[in-house]
Amino acid sequence: MPHLIRNMLNLKMSSAKKTNDPLPDRYRPVIAYLADGLGPDIVEIVVGNGDAQKSFKAHKIPLCKKIPYFDKMFNGVFEEATSQRATFPEDHPVAFKLLIGWVYTGFIEIPKSSDDDGSEEHPSTHLLRLFVLAEKLMIPRLADATMDLLTKYCKAIAILPHRDVMDEEYRQTPEDSKLRLWVARAMVHQFRFTSHDTYDKGPLKEMLADNVDLLGDFLGNLRALEPDCSRSFPSEPWEFPACDYHQHAKIEPCPYATKK
């Protein structure tokens, strides 16, 4: 009988221990349902111009909560607060599709190569545009996530965006933009590490001659490689530290670093 009692006590203690074990996040009840936080208010965002113009509807609460720019726009003293409608004629619809997807899910979708209108563009082109949009709307977390994804995606497929696309998006960014650093490094890699027999550097030289800022960044990054070409040195943009392309200062700890 004492043996039976001990077994029963051990079983109860074992069951209690299992009950107190923390559940994996996937199996924990939600604190609040996503649908309950969306709210009834809808705003309209019109992007692009001409035949390429697209209109998007989004829930106002999550959009404004995640992006302060829209909070000031739709809840402030601007015309958009009255009309609940905003226009972005200079931006690309796919960039806004990615932006809205990120607002709802917290993730950036890999863009499609073909759009609804039949046009085809490389996914990396849309990621470059998304970064420009995130920077313009002052969304540092999205900007950092976009650069991380762009870098990892280009590494995975071993292809850089076309130089004309990089040049175009470079021109849309401010002087201190991390995209400029990424593009300049990509240009240096194309210039130095591509076979002379298979790559015509003429168009690249013409493009640099037409973009003084890019030329300066290109030469600065090229000089960084020159002192000791015999040693191993990063060549592709993805071989450099990810924090090089983040919005935080160099002396600040990375907010995305995995805790050990």
N, C-alpha and C positions, 0 to 999 in steps of 0.2 A: 504493500500500500504506500509506504513512504516513497518508494521508487516511482510509482505512478503519479504521486503528487508532484514530485520534482520534475517529471517530464511535462506535466500540464503547466507548471509554472514557467518552465523553459520555453514552452510553446507560446504562452501568452507574452513573455518578454520578447521573443523573436517576432511575433506579430506586431507588437507595439513599435519595435525598432523599424520594421518595414514601413509602418504607417508614417513614422516621422521622417523617413528618408525623403529628401527633396525630389520632386518630380522633374523630369526634363521639361524645359520651357514649352516644348511642343504640346505637352499634355496638361498644362496648367490652364485653368479657366481664365477667360478674358476678363479684364477689369471693366472694360466697356466695349460694346459692339461698334464696329466701324460705321455701320449704317446709322447708328444713333448720333454720331458726331458729325455727320455730313450737313445736317440742317436743311431747311426748305429753300433757302435762297440760292438762285442760280445767276451767274454772271456770264457775259458773252465776250469772247476775245476774238477779234478779226485779225488775221495774220496774212502778210503778203499783199500783192496787188495784181490787178489785171486778171487773166485767166487762172493764175496760180493762187489766187486769194482763197483762204479757207476760214470758216467760222467755227469756233469751238465753244461748247457750253461746259462750265465747270461749277462745282459746288463752291460757294463763296467762303464758307467757314474754313475748310482745310486749305484752300488756296491762300487765303489771307493769313492763316495761322503759320503756315510754313514759309511764306515769302512776304516779309515786311513791306516790300515794294508795292505789292498788290493791296496790302492792308491800308497803306496810306492813300492809294489810288481809289479804292472802292469804298473806303470808310472815312475819307477826309473831306477836304473842301473843294476838290477838283470836280470838273464836269462829269468825270466817270462815276463819281459817287452818286450822282443824280440819275444818270442813264444806265448805270451798271453795265456799261459797254466800253471796251477799250480797243484801240486799233494799233497795230504794229506793222505798218506797210513795208518796212525795210528788213523784216526778219523772214525766216523760212518756216513754212508750216510744219515740216517734220521736226524741227528743233522744238517747237511748241508741243507737238505730240509727245516727244520724249519728256519734256518738262512736266506736262500734266500727268503722264504715267508715273513719274517719280513722286509727284505730290501725293498720289493715292497709294502707292505701294512702297515707296522708299527705295526702289531699284530703278536702274536705267536699262531700258530695253535695248537690245542690239538692233539697230535700224535695218529695214529691208533695203535691198539693192534697187528694187523697182517701186515707184510710187503709184498712187491711184490714177494719175494722169498718163501713165505709161513711160514717164521719164525714168532713167536709170542713173544712179550715182552710188559710188562706193560707200559702205556703211561708215568708214572713217571720216568721210566728208561731213556727214550729219553730226558725228561726235564733235568735230571741230566747231561746227556751228552751234551746237548745244553749249559748249564752253563759252563761246563769245556771248551767247544769250545769258548764261548764268552770271558771267562777269558784269554784263550790263545791268542786270536786275539785282546785282549785289547779293548773290546767294553763294557764299564761300563754300559751304558744304557740298553743294551740287557741282560747283566748279572743280573742287578737289576730286570728287567721285568720278567726274567726267574725264579728268586727266588720267586718273588711275586706270579707268576702263580703256581709254584710247591707247595708252601705253601697253597694257596687257594684250589688248586685241591685236595691235600691230605686231607685237612679238609673236603671238600665236600663229598668225598667218604669214609672218615674215615679209610683210609688204607695208611700205610707207604711203601716206596719201600722195596724190599727184602734186607736183611742185606748184602748178598753177592754183590749185585749191589752197595749198598752204600759204601761198603769197596773198591770195584774196582774203583769207581769214586773218592773216597777220595784220593786214591793213585796217581791220576792224577793231583792233585792240589798242589799249593805251601803252605807253612806253614801258611800264614796269610789269606788263602782263607775263604770266608764266607760260602762256602759249607761245610767246615770242621766243623764249628760251628753247622750248621744245622744237619749234620750227627751225630755228637757227642750227640746232644740233642735227636735225634731220638733213638739212641742206649740206652741212659739213660732211656728214656720212656719205651722202650721194656723191659729193665732189671728190673725196679722198679714197673711198673704199670700193668704188665701182670700177669694174674692168674698163680699161681704156679702149679695148677692142669692141665692146658691146654697148657703151654708153656715150652718147653725144653730149658733151658738157656745154656746147654752145648756147642752147636755150637757157640753161641755168645762169650762165654769165650775163646774158642779155637781161634776164629777170632781175638779177642783183643790181645791175647797172641802172635799172629803172626804179629801184626801191632803195633809197639811201639808208633808211633805218635798218632794213633787213641786211643790207651790205655790211653795215657797222657791226651788227650782232654776229653775222657770219664770220667776219674777220676776227672778232674777239674770241669766238669759240674755236676758230681754226688755229689761232696763235696758242691757245691753251694746250693744243696737241703737239705743237712743234718742238718744245725743248728736248724731249726725249722720246723719239718715235720708236726706239727699240724696245721700250718697256710696254707691258700690257696696259692698254688704256681704253676706257669705254668708247665705243664707236656709235652704235645705235642709240637713239634717245632712251630706250627702255633699259639700257645697261647702267644708267645713272640712278642715284637714290631717288625713290618716289617723292621724298620730301622736297626735292628740287623744284617740283611742279605744284606744290601745295601753297595755299595762301598764307599760311603762318610764317612768321619770321624764322630765320635760321637758328636763332638762339632759343626759340620756344620749343618745348617738347611737342612731338607730333600727336595730335588728338586721336589719331587712328592707330597708334602703335599698340600692338598686342601685349597685354600685361603678362609677364612671366611668373 
